[in-house]
Amino acid sequence: MPKVRANNITINYEQQGSGEPLVLLPYLGADHACYAFQLEDYARRFTCISVDLRGAGESDKPDGVYSTEQFADDIAALMQAIGVRRAHVAGLSLGSATGLWLAAKYPDQVRSLSLHSSWARTDAYLRTVVQGWQVMARALGSVSETKIQGIFPWCFTPELYAEKPDYIKSLGDFVRGRPEQPVDAFIRQSNAVIAHDADGQLGRISAPTQITFGRHDQVTSTRFADGLKSGIKQSEMAIFETSSHAPIYEQVADFNQRTLAFLAKH
């Protein structure tokens, strides 16, 4: 796994595939491997650069206040450090919040933007949900178990639990097999989610943008759709009708096909 010094931290990333560069930004608490179900399809068309954000995976986890803007600064510096002048950028949840800032602050570095389960500014509902995850992480002393026991039910529909219990278990096993995020780093990352506010930046985004939601998502539901769609000039919307917050796992084939169709146009 290559590592590079960028924005005064060491950032871990993985690169595979060939073609135009595609930077994949992970969600809260996850490392680069969270796009495992996308990479086989994506890497046929793109050079995929999957990143561990500050505070997660094998990237540095410095003390201090984290922000989604800071994550974007990290990614812009990473791209410069590895010689990627311009790339497609895709992110889910926290990754999408990072992508918003990246496209707004560094428009020349973003060829297209894919925002999955995204939001422009944290509202009271989302803040309360994430604060609940923080309470659980502190109580359990394990971010992995917090994700499996406390965050998974927000990410997947009841139907997936009922119809594919073995699949849910395999996802839990996958989480337990990844590098364990320290609780304090999870708190710093999740505080960045709570503080996220890129609402005033949407008008600065010039890249063609795909915005997607899971129909049954409550965390970042379609309540955020109109603000993103109206705020980002060249944007289009897609809804995954049988998914919650994580269509990358719940509707894998459909997610890959529809997101690749967008990327291929740009």
C-alpha angles and dihedrals in degrees: 000000000000121000128195136189110240134155090001096302136085111250124199120213143161126220127198140150131036136262132053114357118264117189113207117202118199131225129248113312094359132117131215093284092072089092093058092124092052102043099076091057097036095047091060088067106022144038097246117212108191113191138202105220121224107287098025141079113353096330119109119281105203123180120254138069117320124204137182088242090055091050088054091050088052092052094047089052091046091053091050092047094053094042100253105143097180134004147170107258125207131175141167122218106320087015090056092049087054090048091055091058093042093054092045098047100033106031094158090061097053118077094175135352127220115193115190121184089350139162135189100216131011113249130201093268095052091043091054093049093051093045087055090055089052091053090051093047092053092046096047096037088217127096092193093056090044089056094047099042101028111023103034092069089058091049101048135047123248087244092062091052091049098043102036110029091152090055091051089050091050090053089051090050089050091054092049089051095058125084108287114246112223113244093238091054090049089052091051092048093046091048086059088055091050093049095043113133119158095145092115091050100059095090090058093061111102101165119105104263136203115202118194136180138180109241092227097043115126099174096062099006129173086276083092095048102089094049093052095042095048094041098051111065103209099038137134131190134226128180124203101214101201099039138089124201097324113049087158085079103024100048101020101159095043092044093051094046096049096043093047090050089057094046092049090059093057 
